[in-house]
């Protein structure tokens, strides 16, 4: 495969903000032991995205990779909601898994809870004294989950969520990790990103592939 160069831009802005060579990407992946997690199942695009998010957005690579370790183990930790398949074209058949990033999560939760009295509504809903006269540790855990996970899910349903997804595909019982995408990225943009390299590496994942 010819050596590639990856150019990163802010969404909607044609001005390049960072260019990295394939050699840089592969060196970064070695430092973080990426391939040891799922040997032969990470695309170069995923590795480049991991480098880009680390440098430009301050995302800790280990946090992303821990999410993948959990995916490989069958999602035993469940710190975020389970991986979900895309149901609409052009991404039907591919999967996404949310991972937490301090760069986006606090912004999403704050914006949601501070609008339309959402914070008060959620507290009153979970800590309703008519249903729960005693506040327990389990009840407080449920409240935290609703404030965090619930807010993120509702923001996504409203089409207002910003954050990151791990985009992957399933083939013969194994996950293939293709790229990292913003929630605000359009489906067509994500597909173009995968078409630029991922299907050359993993032709059996190309939509319509007979294998």
C-alpha positions in Angstrom: 0.0 0.0 0.0 1.4 3.4 -0.9 2.3 5.8 2.0 -0.6 8.1 2.7 -0.9 11.6 4.1 -3.8 12.5 6.3 -5.2 16.1 6.3 -7.4 17.3 9.1 -9.8 20.2 9.0 -12.5 21.5 11.3 -15.9 20.4 10.1 -17.2 22.8 7.4 -13.8 24.6 7.1 -11.7 23.8 4.0 -8.5 25.2 5.7 -6.1 22.4 6.7 -5.1 22.6 10.3 -2.8 19.5 10.5 -1.2 17.1 8.1 0.4 13.8 9.3 2.2 11.1 7.3 1.4 7.5 7.5 4.7 7.0 9.2 3.7 9.4 12.0 0.4 7.6 12.4 2.0 4.2 12.6 4.6 5.5 15.1 1.8 7.0 17.3 -0.1 3.7 17.2 3.0 1.7 18.3 3.6 4.0 21.2 0.0 3.4 22.4 0.1 -0.3 21.6 -3.1 0.0 19.5 -2.6 -3.2 17.5 -2.2 -5.3 20.5 -5.8 -4.8 21.4 -7.3 -6.1 18.1 -4.4 -7.2 15.9 -5.1 -6.5 12.2 -8.5 -4.9 12.9 -7.7 -1.2 13.1 -7.7 0.9 10.0 -5.1 3.5 9.3 -7.9 6.0 9.4 -8.8 5.0 12.9 -5.2 5.4 14.1 -5.0 8.8 12.3 -8.2 10.0 14.0 -6.9 8.8 17.3 -3.7 10.9 16.8 -5.7 13.9 15.6 -8.2 13.9 18.6 -5.3 13.5 21.0 -3.3 16.5 19.6 -6.1 18.8 18.7 -8.9 18.0 21.2 -6.9 16.8 24.1 -8.6 13.4 24.1 -6.6 10.8 26.0 -5.9 7.9 23.6 -6.1 5.4 26.5 -9.7 6.4 27.2 -10.7 5.6 23.6 -8.7 2.4 23.6 -10.2 1.3 27.0 -13.7 1.6 25.4 -12.5 -0.8 22.6 -11.0 -3.2 25.1 -14.4 -3.3 26.7 -16.0 -3.9 23.3 -13.6 -6.7 22.7 -14.6 -8.2 26.1 -18.3 -8.0 25.4 -19.1 -4.6 26.9 -18.7 -5.8 30.5 -18.1 -2.4 32.1 -21.1 -0.6 30.6 -19.9 3.0 31.4 -21.8 4.2 28.3 -24.8 2.8 26.6 -24.2 -0.3 24.4 -22.9 -0.2 20.9 -25.6 0.4 18.4 -26.0 -0.4 14.7 -26.8 2.4 12.3 -30.3 1.8 10.8 -30.3 4.2 7.9 -28.4 4.4 4.7 -25.6 4.9 3.8 -24.3 3.6 7.2 -26.8 0.7 7.6 -24.8 -2.4 8.7 -22.1 -0.4 10.5 -21.9 0.2 14.2 -21.1 3.1 16.6 -20.1 3.3 20.2 -20.0 6.5 22.2 -17.0 7.2 24.4 -16.8 10.0 26.9 -14.4 12.9 26.3 -14.1 15.8 28.6 -13.8 17.9 25.5 -17.5 17.4 24.7 -19.4 15.8 27.5 -19.6 18.6 30.0 -20.6 21.0 27.3 -23.5 18.7 26.2 -24.8 18.0 29.6 -24.6 21.6 30.8 -26.4 22.9 27.7 -29.1 20.3 28.1 -29.7 20.6 31.9 -29.7 24.4 31.8 -32.4 24.6 29.1 -36.2 24.4 29.8 -35.8 23.5 33.4 -34.4 20.1 32.6 -32.3 19.9 35.8 -35.3 20.4 38.1 -37.4 18.0 36.0 -34.9 15.2 36.2 -34.3 15.6 40.0 -38.0 15.7 40.7 -38.6 12.7 38.4 -36.0 10.4 40.1 -36.2 11.7 43.7 -40.0 11.7 43.7 -40.9 11.4 47.5 -44.2 9.7 46.7 -42.2 6.8 45.0 -39.1 6.9 47.1 -39.5 8.3 50.6 -35.9 7.4 51.5 -33.0 8.5 49.4 -30.6 5.6 48.9 -27.2 5.1 47.4 -28.9 3.3 44.5 -31.3 6.1 44.0 -28.5 8.7 43.8 -26.7 6.4 41.3 -29.9 6.4 39.2 -30.0 10.2 39.4 -26.4 10.6 38.2 -27.1 8.2 35.4 -30.1 10.1 34.3 -28.3 13.5 34.5 -25.4 12.2 32.4 -26.6 9.3 30.2 -30.2 10.6 30.0 -29.1 14.1 29.0 -26.8 12.8 26.3 -29.4 10.5 24.9 -32.1 13.2 24.8 -29.7 15.6 23.2 -28.9 13.0 20.5 -32.6 12.4 19.9 -33.1 16.1 19.4 -30.2 16.2 16.9 -28.2 18.5 19.2 -25.5 16.2 20.5 -21.8 17.0 19.9 -19.2 14.4 20.8 -17.4 11.4 19.4 -18.2 7.9 18.1 -16.1 4.9 17.4 -17.2 3.6 14.1 -16.8 -0.1 13.5 -18.1 -3.1 11.6 -18.7 -6.7 12.6 -17.4 -9.5 10.4 -17.3 -13.2 11.2 -17.7 -12.5 14.9 -15.0 -9.9 15.1 -15.0 -6.1 15.3 -13.1 -4.0 12.8 -12.4 -0.4 13.9 -12.7 2.0 11.1 -12.7 5.6 12.2 -13.7 8.1 14.9 -16.4 10.5 14.0 -18.2 13.5 15.6 -21.8 13.0 16.4 -22.4 16.1 14.4 -20.8 14.6 11.3 -23.3 13.7 8.7 -23.8 10.1 7.6 -22.5 10.8 4.1 -19.4 12.5 5.5 -18.6 9.4 7.7 -19.1 7.1 4.7 -16.8 9.2 2.5 -14.2 9.0 5.2 -14.4 5.2 5.3 -14.4 4.9 1.5 -11.2 7.0 1.4 -9.1 4.1 2.8 -10.9 1.6 5.1 -12.5 -0.5 2.3 -9.1 -0.8 0.6 -7.7 -2.3 3.8 -10.8 -4.4 4.5 -12.6 -5.0 1.2 -15.0 -7.5 2.8 -16.5 -4.7 4.8 -17.4 -2.7 1.7 -21.2 -2.3 1.4 -22.5 -5.1 -0.9 -19.3 -7.2 -0.7 -20.0 -10.9 -1.2 -17.8 -12.6 1.3 
